[in-house]
């Protein structure tokens, strides 16, 4: 991913020191790069989510009784409030973060007295169900930001490696 154009070492000891310093900081550097990439995707997911059309909760309930449903303004607010990025973790050399939805929205039902789970509403909105037409907002964001996310990660890696070069 990250490409170094040129670097010079005047002796083998400098080279070994540089590689050791790089190895010591590699987890931190890669974790920051992965998080930068996730931020690019998360910003687009949030923008797509904000652009989704909504209906009032009362209209949604009336439509649900007739076998159809749309995203209500309360559900959308719950999705926006519950959306986030997990902390980066190293899974055997693979650095990962997760974008997701946590918590509950304000639509309380008999089945969900604390409110509907945001993860459930996100899945139903993204993929559809027997009563709701799918309205993808995550998949288009991921597809649209792939190159920009890779560039953001590359920039972060290059910045951190340049900072190591200056610490000599």
C-alpha positions in Angstrom: 0.0 0.0 0.0 2.5 2.6 1.1 5.3 3.3 -1.4 8.6 4.9 -0.4 10.2 6.8 -3.3 13.8 6.8 -2.1 15.7 6.6 1.1 19.4 6.5 1.8 21.4 4.8 4.5 25.1 5.5 4.9 25.9 2.2 6.6 24.6 -1.1 7.7 24.1 0.1 11.3 21.9 2.9 10.1 19.8 0.5 8.0 19.4 -1.9 10.9 18.5 0.9 13.3 15.9 2.2 10.8 14.3 -1.2 10.3 14.2 -1.8 14.0 12.5 1.5 14.6 10.1 0.7 11.9 9.3 -2.7 13.4 8.8 -1.2 16.9 6.2 1.2 15.6 4.6 -0.9 12.8 1.5 -1.9 14.9 0.8 1.7 15.9 1.4 3.0 12.3 -0.8 0.4 10.7 -3.5 0.8 13.3 -3.6 4.5 12.6 -3.7 3.9 8.8 -6.6 1.5 9.1 -8.5 3.9 11.3 -7.9 6.7 8.8 -9.3 4.5 6.0 -12.3 3.6 8.2 -13.0 7.3 8.8 -13.3 8.0 5.1 -15.8 5.2 4.6 -17.7 6.1 7.8 -18.1 9.7 6.6 -19.7 8.5 3.4 -21.9 6.1 5.2 -23.1 8.9 7.5 -23.7 11.2 4.5 -25.7 8.5 2.8 -27.7 7.8 5.9 -28.5 11.5 6.3 -29.7 11.6 2.7 -32.2 8.7 3.2 -35.9 9.8 3.0 -38.0 9.4 6.1 -41.6 9.5 7.1 -43.1 10.4 10.5 -43.4 7.6 13.0 -47.2 7.8 12.9 -47.2 7.4 9.1 -44.7 4.5 9.5 -47.0 2.7 12.0 -50.0 3.2 9.7 -48.1 1.8 6.7 -46.8 -1.1 8.8 -50.4 -2.2 9.6 -50.9 -2.5 5.8 -47.8 -4.7 5.3 -45.4 -1.9 4.2 -43.0 0.3 6.1 -40.4 3.0 5.5 -37.7 4.5 7.6 -39.1 6.8 10.2 -37.5 10.0 11.4 -37.0 8.4 14.9 -35.4 5.3 13.4 -33.0 7.5 11.3 -32.1 9.6 14.3 -31.3 6.4 16.2 -29.1 5.1 13.4 -27.2 8.4 13.2 -26.7 8.5 17.0 -25.7 4.8 17.2 -23.3 4.8 14.2 -19.6 4.5 14.9 -16.2 3.0 14.4 -14.8 0.4 16.8 -11.2 0.6 18.1 -8.6 -1.0 15.8 -7.5 -4.5 16.7 -4.8 -6.8 15.5 -6.1 -10.2 14.6 -2.9 -12.3 14.0 -1.4 -9.6 11.8 -4.6 -8.3 10.2 -5.6 -4.9 11.5 -9.3 -4.4 11.6 -11.9 -1.9 12.6 -15.7 -2.3 12.3 -18.2 0.2 11.3 -21.6 -0.5 12.9 -24.6 0.5 14.9 -25.1 0.1 18.6 -27.9 0.9 21.0 -31.6 1.4 20.5 -33.8 4.0 18.8 -36.8 5.8 20.4 -39.5 3.5 18.8 -40.7 1.4 21.7 -42.9 -1.6 21.0 -44.2 -4.5 23.0 -41.4 -6.7 21.6 -38.7 -3.9 22.1 -39.6 -2.0 25.3 -36.2 -0.3 25.3 -36.6 0.7 21.6 -35.7 -1.1 18.4 -32.1 -2.3 18.0 -30.3 0.1 15.7 -28.4 -2.8 14.1 -31.7 -4.5 13.2 -33.1 -1.3 11.6 -29.8 -0.7 9.7 -29.9 -4.3 8.3 -33.6 -4.0 7.3 -33.0 -0.6 5.7 -29.9 -1.8 3.8 -31.1 -5.2 2.7 -34.9 -4.9 2.9 -37.4 -7.3 4.4 -40.9 -8.7 3.7 -42.4 -5.3 4.8 -39.7 -2.8 3.8 -38.1 -2.2 0.4 -34.3 -2.2 0.5 -32.6 1.2 0.5 -28.8 0.5 0.4 -26.7 3.1 2.1 -23.7 1.1 3.3 -22.7 -0.9 0.2 -22.7 2.2 -2.1 -20.5 4.1 0.4 -18.0 1.3 0.6 -17.8 0.9 -3.2 -17.5 4.7 -3.7 -14.8 5.3 -1.1 -12.4 2.4 -1.8 -9.7 4.3 -3.6 -10.0 7.4 -1.3 -9.7 5.2 1.8 -6.6 3.5 0.4 -5.1 6.9 -0.3 -5.9 8.1 3.2 -4.2 5.1 4.7 -1.1 5.5 2.4 -0.8 9.2 3.4 -1.0 8.3 7.1 1.7 5.6 6.7 4.0 7.9 4.7 3.5 10.7 7.3 4.4 8.3 10.2 7.4 6.9 8.3 8.6 10.4 7.5 8.3 11.2 11.2 10.5 8.2 12.0 13.1 9.4 9.5 13.3 12.8 11.2 13.9 11.2 14.6 17.3 9.9 13.7 
